[in-house]
Protein backbone atom coordinates (compact mmCIF):
# COMPACT_ATOMS: atom_id res chain seq x y z
CA UNK A 1 0.00 0.00 0.00
CA UNK A 2 1.33 3.42 -0.95
CA UNK A 3 2.28 5.68 1.97
CA UNK A 4 1.06 8.69 -0.04
CA UNK A 5 -2.27 10.36 0.69
CA UNK A 6 -3.15 13.19 -1.71
CA UNK A 7 -6.39 13.99 0.10
CA UNK A 8 -5.52 13.94 3.79
CA UNK A 9 -8.29 16.46 4.45
CA UNK A 10 -10.81 14.82 2.14
CA UNK A 11 -12.19 16.89 -0.71
CA UNK A 12 -11.50 20.22 1.03
CA UNK A 13 -8.06 20.94 -0.41
CA UNK A 14 -8.76 19.98 -4.06
CA UNK A 15 -11.98 22.01 -4.07
CA UNK A 16 -10.29 25.05 -2.50
CA UNK A 17 -7.32 24.66 -4.85
CA UNK A 18 -9.59 24.58 -7.91
CA UNK A 19 -11.61 27.56 -6.68
CA UNK A 20 -8.45 29.58 -6.07
CA UNK A 21 -7.05 28.66 -9.47
CA UNK A 22 -10.26 29.76 -11.18
CA UNK A 23 -10.37 33.05 -9.24
CA UNK A 24 -6.74 33.82 -10.09
CA UNK A 25 -7.31 33.01 -13.76
CA UNK A 26 -10.46 35.15 -13.84
CA UNK A 27 -8.57 38.10 -12.40
CA UNK A 28 -5.79 37.53 -14.93
CA UNK A 29 -8.25 37.46 -17.85
CA UNK A 30 -9.90 40.66 -16.64
CA UNK A 31 -6.53 42.40 -16.39
CA UNK A 32 -5.57 41.08 -19.84
CA UNK A 33 -8.77 42.53 -21.28
CA UNK A 34 -7.77 45.91 -19.82
CA UNK A 35 -4.34 45.53 -21.43
CA UNK A 36 -5.97 45.11 -24.85
CA UNK A 37 -7.74 48.46 -24.44
CA UNK A 38 -4.64 50.29 -23.21
CA UNK A 39 -1.44 51.33 -24.94
CA UNK A 40 2.24 51.55 -24.10
CA UNK A 41 3.25 51.55 -20.46
CA UNK A 42 -0.33 51.27 -19.20
CA UNK A 43 -0.82 48.09 -21.21
CA UNK A 44 2.41 46.65 -19.79
CA UNK A 45 1.24 47.33 -16.23
CA UNK A 46 -2.03 45.46 -16.85
CA UNK A 47 -0.08 42.52 -18.30
CA UNK A 48 2.24 42.42 -15.29
CA UNK A 49 -0.81 42.33 -13.06
CA UNK A 50 -2.26 39.51 -15.16
CA UNK A 51 0.99 37.54 -14.83
CA UNK A 52 0.91 37.88 -11.05
CA UNK A 53 -2.76 36.88 -10.95
CA UNK A 54 -2.44 33.81 -13.19
CA UNK A 55 1.08 32.72 -12.25
CA UNK A 56 1.01 33.67 -8.59
CA UNK A 57 -2.58 32.94 -7.66
CA UNK A 58 -4.04 30.74 -10.39
CA UNK A 59 -1.08 28.35 -10.52
CA UNK A 60 1.34 28.70 -7.58
CA UNK A 61 -1.29 29.23 -4.88
CA UNK A 62 -3.40 26.41 -6.32
CA UNK A 63 -0.38 24.09 -6.12
CA UNK A 64 0.36 24.77 -2.47
CA UNK A 65 -3.27 24.71 -1.35
CA UNK A 66 -3.42 21.24 -2.88
CA UNK A 67 -0.17 20.35 -1.10
CA UNK A 68 -1.78 21.20 2.24
CA UNK A 69 -3.75 17.98 1.71
CA UNK A 70 -0.66 15.90 0.85
CA UNK A 71 0.81 13.57 3.47
CA UNK A 72 3.18 10.62 3.64
CA UNK A 73 2.81 7.96 6.32
CA UNK A 74 5.82 7.66 8.58
CA UNK A 75 7.32 11.11 8.03
CA UNK A 76 6.57 14.77 8.53
CA UNK A 77 6.71 17.12 5.53
CA UNK A 78 8.39 20.50 5.74
CA UNK A 79 9.43 23.05 3.12
CA UNK A 80 12.58 24.82 2.03
CA UNK A 81 11.47 28.47 2.10
CA UNK A 82 13.92 29.88 -0.53
CA UNK A 83 13.04 27.13 -3.03
CA UNK A 84 9.33 27.64 -2.38
CA UNK A 85 9.71 31.38 -3.01
CA UNK A 86 11.73 30.67 -6.16
CA UNK A 87 8.92 28.48 -7.48
CA UNK A 88 6.46 31.37 -7.07
CA UNK A 89 8.79 33.76 -8.89
CA UNK A 90 9.30 31.24 -11.70
CA UNK A 91 5.54 30.86 -12.21
CA UNK A 92 5.00 34.62 -12.44
CA UNK A 93 7.96 35.23 -14.76
CA UNK A 94 7.15 32.49 -17.28
CA UNK A 95 3.44 33.37 -17.40
CA UNK A 96 4.39 37.03 -17.85
CA UNK A 97 6.75 36.18 -20.70
CA UNK A 98 4.04 34.12 -22.38
CA UNK A 99 1.48 36.92 -21.98
CA UNK A 100 3.81 39.53 -23.48
CA UNK A 101 4.62 37.26 -26.44
CA UNK A 102 0.96 36.52 -27.11
CA UNK A 103 -0.11 40.14 -26.58
CA UNK A 104 2.44 41.69 -28.93
CA UNK A 105 1.92 39.04 -31.59
CA UNK A 106 -1.87 38.72 -31.39
CA UNK A 107 -2.21 38.22 -35.14
CA UNK A 108 0.53 35.58 -35.37
CA UNK A 109 -0.06 31.99 -34.35
CA UNK A 110 3.68 31.44 -33.93
CA UNK A 111 3.80 33.97 -31.09
CA UNK A 112 0.88 32.28 -29.34
CA UNK A 113 2.45 28.83 -29.66
CA UNK A 114 5.87 30.06 -28.57
CA UNK A 115 4.36 31.77 -25.56
CA UNK A 116 2.36 28.65 -24.73
CA UNK A 117 5.40 26.37 -24.87
CA UNK A 118 7.49 28.79 -22.81
CA UNK A 119 4.80 29.29 -20.17
CA UNK A 120 3.81 25.61 -20.10
CA UNK A 121 7.33 24.29 -19.61
CA UNK A 122 7.92 26.99 -17.01
CA UNK A 123 4.73 26.12 -15.12
CA UNK A 124 5.72 22.45 -15.10
CA UNK A 125 9.13 23.55 -13.83
CA UNK A 126 7.39 25.50 -11.06
CA UNK A 127 5.48 22.37 -10.05
CA UNK A 128 8.56 20.19 -9.79
CA UNK A 129 10.62 22.94 -8.15
CA UNK A 130 7.87 23.25 -5.56
CA UNK A 131 7.98 19.50 -5.06
CA UNK A 132 11.77 19.65 -4.70
CA UNK A 133 11.25 22.17 -1.89
CA UNK A 134 9.64 19.45 0.24
CA UNK A 135 11.75 18.03 3.03
CA UNK A 136 10.87 14.60 4.42
CA UNK A 137 12.53 11.45 5.74
CA UNK A 138 11.92 9.53 2.52
CA UNK A 139 13.25 8.86 -0.96
CA UNK A 140 11.21 10.52 -3.75
CA UNK A 141 11.15 9.40 -7.40
CA UNK A 142 9.02 10.17 -10.47
CA UNK A 143 7.70 8.13 -13.38
CA UNK A 144 9.17 9.69 -16.56
CA UNK A 145 6.08 8.97 -18.67
CA UNK A 146 3.76 10.66 -16.18
CA UNK A 147 6.13 13.61 -15.87
CA UNK A 148 6.16 14.00 -19.67
CA UNK A 149 2.36 13.84 -19.73
CA UNK A 150 2.11 16.53 -17.06
CA UNK A 151 4.42 18.78 -19.10
CA UNK A 152 2.27 18.28 -22.22
CA UNK A 153 -0.85 19.14 -20.21
CA UNK A 154 0.89 22.26 -18.88
CA UNK A 155 1.85 23.39 -22.40
CA UNK A 156 -1.68 22.79 -23.72
CA UNK A 157 -3.21 24.58 -20.73
CA UNK A 158 -0.83 27.53 -21.05
CA UNK A 159 -1.50 27.89 -24.79
CA UNK A 160 -5.26 27.84 -24.19
CA UNK A 161 -4.87 30.38 -21.38
CA UNK A 162 -2.91 32.75 -23.64
CA UNK A 163 -5.53 32.36 -26.37
CA UNK A 164 -8.28 33.21 -23.88
CA UNK A 165 -6.27 36.17 -22.56
CA UNK A 166 -5.97 37.64 -26.05
CA UNK A 167 -9.52 37.11 -27.27
CA UNK A 168 -12.15 36.43 -24.61
CA UNK A 169 -14.46 39.34 -23.79
CA UNK A 170 -17.52 39.77 -21.61
CA UNK A 171 -18.26 38.64 -18.07
CA UNK A 172 -19.83 35.28 -18.89
CA UNK A 173 -17.13 34.23 -21.35
CA UNK A 174 -14.35 35.30 -19.00
CA UNK A 175 -15.97 33.37 -16.15
CA UNK A 176 -16.38 30.23 -18.27
CA UNK A 177 -12.80 30.47 -19.54
CA UNK A 178 -11.51 30.85 -15.98
CA UNK A 179 -13.38 27.72 -14.88
CA UNK A 180 -11.85 25.75 -17.77
CA UNK A 181 -8.39 27.09 -16.95
CA UNK A 182 -8.89 25.98 -13.34
CA UNK A 183 -9.64 22.45 -14.54
CA UNK A 184 -6.51 22.43 -16.71
CA UNK A 185 -4.21 23.72 -13.95
CA UNK A 186 -5.63 21.28 -11.40
CA UNK A 187 -5.38 18.44 -13.93
CA UNK A 188 -1.73 19.18 -14.56
CA UNK A 189 -1.00 19.28 -10.83
CA UNK A 190 -2.65 15.99 -9.95
CA UNK A 191 -1.26 14.26 -13.05
CA UNK A 192 2.23 15.20 -11.91
CA UNK A 193 1.46 14.00 -8.39
CA UNK A 194 0.28 10.61 -9.68
CA UNK A 195 3.75 10.01 -11.11
CA UNK A 196 5.37 10.50 -7.70
CA UNK A 197 6.61 7.57 -5.61
CA UNK A 198 7.76 7.90 -2.00
CA UNK A 199 9.69 5.32 0.01
CA UNK A 200 10.02 6.35 3.68
CA UNK A 201 13.39 5.68 5.29
CA UNK A 202 13.47 2.68 7.62
CA UNK A 203 15.00 4.84 10.34
CA UNK A 204 13.41 8.31 10.18
CA UNK A 205 15.94 11.08 10.68
CA UNK A 206 15.60 14.79 11.37
CA UNK A 207 13.76 16.79 8.71
CA UNK A 208 14.95 20.28 7.81
CA UNK A 209 12.87 23.14 6.49
CA UNK A 210 9.81 24.89 7.87
CA UNK A 211 6.38 23.35 8.54
CA UNK A 212 3.88 24.38 5.88
CA UNK A 213 1.36 25.34 8.53
CA UNK A 214 3.78 27.98 9.85
CA UNK A 215 4.45 29.97 6.69
CA UNK A 216 2.44 28.56 3.79
CA UNK A 217 -1.00 28.64 5.40
CA UNK A 218 -0.88 32.33 6.48
CA UNK A 219 0.59 33.25 3.09
CA UNK A 220 -2.11 31.38 1.18
CA UNK A 221 -4.88 32.94 3.27
CA UNK A 222 -3.42 36.40 2.66
CA UNK A 223 -3.13 35.83 -1.09
CA UNK A 224 -6.71 34.59 -1.21
CA UNK A 225 -8.05 37.70 0.54
CA UNK A 226 -6.03 40.04 -1.69
CA UNK A 227 -7.09 38.19 -4.86
CA UNK A 228 -10.79 38.34 -4.02
CA UNK A 229 -10.47 42.03 -3.16
CA UNK A 230 -8.66 42.83 -6.41
CA UNK A 231 -11.14 40.79 -8.42
CA UNK A 232 -14.06 42.75 -6.99
CA UNK A 233 -12.21 46.05 -7.47
CA UNK A 234 -11.45 45.35 -11.14
CA UNK A 235 -14.96 44.09 -11.85
CA UNK A 236 -16.59 47.15 -10.29
CA UNK A 237 -14.20 49.86 -11.47
CA UNK A 238 -14.40 51.39 -14.96
CA UNK A 239 -11.38 51.45 -17.21
CA UNK A 240 -9.78 54.70 -18.36
CA UNK A 241 -11.38 54.23 -21.77
CA UNK A 242 -14.80 53.88 -20.16
CA UNK A 243 -14.26 57.06 -18.18
CA UNK A 244 -13.15 58.93 -21.31
CA UNK A 245 -16.17 57.80 -23.32
CA UNK A 246 -18.47 58.58 -20.42
CA UNK A 247 -17.06 62.12 -20.22
CA UNK A 248 -17.51 62.58 -23.97
CA UNK A 249 -21.09 61.37 -23.68
CA UNK A 250 -21.88 63.77 -20.84
CA UNK A 251 -20.29 66.66 -22.73
CA UNK A 252 -22.35 65.97 -25.84
CA UNK A 253 -25.49 65.38 -23.80
CA UNK A 254 -25.10 68.87 -22.33
CA UNK A 255 -25.11 70.34 -25.85
CA UNK A 256 -28.19 71.82 -27.57
CA UNK A 257 -29.24 68.79 -29.65
CA UNK A 258 -27.50 65.55 -28.71
CA UNK A 259 -28.40 62.60 -30.86
CA UNK A 260 -29.65 59.45 -29.14
CA UNK A 261 -26.79 57.19 -28.10
CA UNK A 262 -24.11 59.47 -29.57
CA UNK A 263 -20.87 59.16 -27.66
CA UNK A 264 -22.15 56.44 -25.36
CA UNK A 265 -19.51 54.21 -23.81
CA UNK A 266 -18.61 51.29 -26.07
CA UNK A 267 -17.00 49.11 -23.40
CA UNK A 268 -18.46 47.41 -20.38
CA UNK A 269 -17.29 47.35 -16.77
CA UNK A 270 -15.01 44.45 -17.55
CA UNK A 271 -12.99 46.72 -19.86
CA UNK A 272 -14.08 44.79 -22.95
CA UNK A 273 -15.84 46.14 -26.05
CA UNK A 274 -19.60 45.90 -26.13
CA UNK A 275 -21.35 43.97 -28.88
For each residue, the residues with C-beta under 8 A, 3 or more apart:
1:
2: 197 198
3: 72 73 74 138 198 199 200
4: 70 71 72 196 197 198
5: 8 70 71 72 73
6: 66 69 70 190 193
7: 10 11 13 14 69
8: 5 13 69 70 71
9: 12 13 68 69
10: 7 69
11: 7 14 15
12: 9 15 16 69
13: 7 8 9 16 17 65 66 68 69
14: 7 11 17 18 66 69 186 190
15: 11 12 18 19
16: 12 13 19 20 65
17: 13 14 20 21 62 63 65 66 186 189
18: 14 15 21 22 62 182 183 186
19: 15 16 22 23 182
20: 16 17 23 24 57 58 61 62 65 224 227
21: 17 18 24 25 57 58 59 61 62 181 182 185 186
22: 18 19 25 26 58 178 179 181 182
23: 19 20 26 27 57 58 178 224 227 228 231
24: 20 21 27 28 53 54 56 57 58 59 61 62 227
25: 21 22 28 29 53 54 58 161 177 178 181 182 185
26: 22 23 29 30 174 175 178 231
27: 23 24 30 31 50 53 54 57 58 227 230 231 234
28: 24 25 31 32 49 50 51 53 54 57 58 161 165
29: 25 26 32 33 50 164 165 168 174 177 178
30: 26 27 33 34 174 231 234 235 270 271
31: 27 28 34 35 46 47 49 50 53 234
32: 28 29 35 36 46 47 50 99 103 165 166
33: 29 30 36 37 168 169 174 270 271 272
34: 30 31 37 38 46 234 239 271
35: 31 32 38 43 44 46 47 50 103
36: 32 33 43 103 166 272
37: 33 34 239 241 267 271 272 273
38: 34 35 42 43 45 46 239 240 241
39: 42 43
40: 43 44
41: 44 45
42: 38 39 45 46 240
43: 35 36 38 39 40 46 47 103
44: 35 40 41 47 48 100
45: 38 41 42 48 49
46: 31 32 34 35 38 42 43 49 50
47: 31 32 35 43 44 50 51 96 99 100 103
48: 44 45 51 52 96
49: 28 31 45 46 52 53
50: 27 28 29 31 32 35 46 47 53 54 96 99 165
51: 28 47 48 54 55 56 92 93 95 96 99
52: 48 49 55 56 57 92 96
53: 24 25 27 28 31 49 50 56 57 58 227 230
54: 24 25 27 28 50 51 57 58 59 95 99 161 165 181
55: 51 52 58 59 60 91 92 93 94 95 96 123 126
56: 24 51 52 53 59 60 61 88 91 92 223
57: 20 21 23 24 27 28 52 53 54 60 61 62 223 227
58: 20 21 22 23 24 25 27 28 53 54 55 61 62 181 182 185
59: 21 24 54 55 56 62 63 91 95 123 126 185
60: 55 56 57 63 64 87 88 91 92 126 130
61: 20 21 24 56 57 58 64 65 220 223 224 227
62: 17 18 20 21 24 57 58 59 65 66 182 185 186 189
63: 17 59 60 66 67 87 126 127 130 189
64: 60 61 67 68 84 130 212 216 220
65: 13 16 17 20 61 62 68 220
66: 6 13 14 17 62 63 69 70 186 189 190 193
67: 63 64 70 130 134 212 216
68: 9 13 64 65 212 216 217 220
69: 6 7 8 9 10 12 13 14 66
70: 4 5 6 8 66 67 77 193
71: 4 5 8 77
72: 3 4 5 75 77 136 138 198 200
73: 3 5 200
74: 3 137 138 200 204
75: 72 136 137 138 200 201 204 207
76: 136 137 207 211
77: 70 71 72 134 135 136 207 212
78: 134 135 136 207 208 209 210 211 212
79: 83 84 133 134 135 209 210 211 212 215 216
80: 83 84 132 133 134 135 208 209 210
81: 84 85 209 210 215
82: 85 86
83: 79 80 86 87 129 130 132 133
84: 64 79 80 81 87 88 130 133 216
85: 81 82 88 89
86: 82 83 89 90 129
87: 60 63 83 84 90 91 126 127 129 130 133
88: 56 60 84 85 91 92 126
89: 85 86 92 93
90: 86 87 93 94 122 125 126 129
91: 55 56 59 60 87 88 94 95 122 123 126
92: 51 52 55 56 60 88 89 95 96
93: 51 55 89 90 96 97 122
94: 55 90 91 97 98 118 119 121 122 123 125 126
95: 51 54 55 59 91 92 98 99 119 122 123 158
96: 47 48 50 51 52 55 92 93 99 100
97: 93 94 100 101 115 118 119 122
98: 94 95 101 102 115 116 118 119 122 158 162
99: 32 47 50 51 54 95 96 102 103 115 119 162 165
100: 44 47 96 97 103 104 115
101: 97 98 104 105 111 112 114 115 118 162
102: 98 99 105 106 111 112 115 116 162 163 165 166
103: 32 35 36 43 47 99 100 106 165 166
104: 100 101 111
105: 101 102 108 110 111 112 115
106: 102 103 111 166
107:
108: 105 111 112
109: 112 113
110: 105 113 114
111: 101 102 104 105 106 108 114 115
112: 101 102 105 108 109 115 116 159 162 163 166
113: 109 110 116 117 159
114: 101 110 111 117 118
115: 97 98 99 100 101 102 105 111 112 118 119 158 159 162
116: 98 102 112 113 119 120 155 156 158 159 160 161 162
117: 113 114 120 121 155 158 159
118: 94 97 98 101 114 115 121 122
119: 94 95 97 98 99 115 116 122 123 158 159 161 162
120: 116 117 123 124 151 154 155 156 157 158 159
121: 94 117 118 124 125 151 154 155
122: 90 91 93 94 95 97 98 118 119 125 126
123: 55 59 91 94 95 119 120 126 127 154 157 158 188
124: 120 121 127 128 150 151 154 155 188 192
125: 90 94 121 122 128 129
126: 55 59 60 63 87 88 90 91 94 122 123 129 130
127: 63 87 123 124 130 131 150 154 188 189 192
128: 124 125 131 132 142 147 192
129: 83 86 87 90 125 126 132 133
130: 60 63 64 67 83 84 87 126 127 133 134
131: 127 128 134 140 192 196
132: 80 83 128 129
133: 79 80 83 84 87 129 130 209
134: 67 77 78 79 80 130 131 140 209
135: 77 78 79 80 207 208 209
136: 72 75 76 77 78 140 198 200 207
137: 74 75 76 200 201 204 205 206 207
138: 3 72 74 75 198 199 200 201
139: 198 199 201
140: 131 134 136 196 197 198
141: 196 197 199
142: 128 146 147 195 196 197
143: 146 147 195 196 197
144: 147 148
145: 148 149 195
146: 142 143 149 150 191 192 194 195
147: 128 142 143 144 150 151 192 195
148: 144 145 151 152
149: 145 146 152 153 191 195
150: 124 127 146 147 153 154 188 191 192 195
151: 120 121 124 147 148 154 155
152: 148 149 155 156
153: 149 150 156 157 184 187 188 191
154: 120 121 123 124 127 150 151 157 158 188
155: 116 117 120 121 124 151 152 158 159
156: 116 120 152 153 159 160 184
157: 120 123 153 154 160 161 181 184 185 187 188
158: 95 98 115 116 117 119 120 123 154 155 161 162
159: 112 113 115 116 117 119 120 155 156 162 163
160: 116 156 157 163 164 180 181 184
161: 25 28 54 116 119 157 158 164 165 181 184
162: 98 99 101 102 112 115 116 119 158 159 165 166
163: 102 112 159 160 166 167
164: 29 160 161 167 168 177 180 181
165: 28 29 32 50 54 99 102 103 161 162 168
166: 32 36 102 103 106 112 162 163
167: 163 164
168: 29 33 164 165 173 174 177
169: 33 173 174 270 272 273
170: 173 174 268 270 272
171: 174 175 235 268 270
172: 175 176
173: 168 169 170 176 177
174: 26 29 30 33 168 169 170 171 177 178 270 272
175: 26 171 172 178 179
176: 172 173 179 180
177: 25 29 164 168 173 174 180 181
178: 22 23 25 26 29 174 175 181 182
179: 22 175 176 182 183
180: 160 164 176 177 183 184
181: 21 22 25 54 58 157 160 161 164 177 178 184 185
182: 18 19 21 22 25 58 62 178 179 185 186
183: 18 179 180 186 187
184: 153 156 157 160 161 180 181 187 188
185: 21 25 58 59 62 157 181 182 188 189
186: 14 17 18 21 62 66 182 183 189 190
187: 153 157 183 184 190 191
188: 123 124 127 150 153 154 157 184 185 191 192
189: 17 62 63 66 127 185 186 192 193
190: 6 14 66 186 187 193 194
191: 146 149 150 153 187 188 194 195
192: 124 127 128 131 146 147 150 188 189 195 196
193: 6 66 70 189 190 196
194: 146 190 191
195: 142 143 145 146 147 149 150 191 192
196: 4 131 140 141 142 143 192 193
197: 2 4 140 141 142 143
198: 2 3 4 72 136 138 139 140
199: 3 138 139 141
200: 3 72 73 74 75 136 137 138 204
201: 75 137 138 139 204 205
202:
203:
204: 74 75 137 200 201
205: 137 201
206: 137
207: 75 76 77 78 135 136 137
208: 78 80 135
209: 78 79 80 81 133 134 135
210: 78 79 80 81 214 215
211: 76 78 79 214 215
212: 64 67 68 77 78 79 215 216 217
213: 216 217
214: 210 211 217 218
215: 79 81 210 211 212 218 219
216: 64 67 68 79 84 212 213 219 220
217: 68 212 213 214 220 221
218: 214 215 221 222
219: 215 216 222 223
220: 61 64 65 68 216 217 223 224
221: 217 218 224 225
222: 218 219 225 226
223: 56 57 61 219 220 226 227
224: 20 23 61 220 221 227 228
225: 221 222 228 229
226: 222 223 229 230
227: 20 23 24 27 53 57 61 223 224 230 231
228: 23 224 225 231 232
229: 225 226 232 233
230: 27 53 226 227 233 234
231: 23 26 27 30 227 228 234 235
232: 228 229 235 236
233: 229 230 236 237
234: 27 30 31 34 230 231 237 271
235: 30 171 231 232 269 270
236: 232 233 269
237: 233 234 269
238: 242 243 246 269
239: 34 37 38 242 243 267 271
240: 38 42 243 244
241: 37 38 244 245 267 271
242: 238 239 245 246 265 267 268 269 271
243: 238 239 240 246 247
244: 240 241 247 248
245: 241 242 248 249 263 264 265 266 267
246: 238 242 243 249 250 265
247: 243 244 250 251
248: 244 245 251 252 263
249: 245 246 252 253 262 263 264 265
250: 246 247 253 254
251: 247 248 254 255 263
252: 248 249 255 258 262 263
253: 249 250 258 263
254: 250 251 258
255: 251 252 258
256:
257:
258: 252 253 254 255 262 263
259: 262
260:
261: 264
262: 249 252 258 259
263: 245 248 249 251 252 253 258
264: 245 249 261
265: 242 245 246 249 274
266: 245 273 274 275
267: 37 239 241 242 245 271 272 273 274
268: 170 171 242 271 272 274
269: 235 236 237 238 242
270: 30 33 169 170 171 174 235
271: 30 33 34 37 234 239 241 242 267 268
272: 33 36 37 169 170 174 267 268
273: 37 169 266 267
274: 265 266 267 268
275: 266
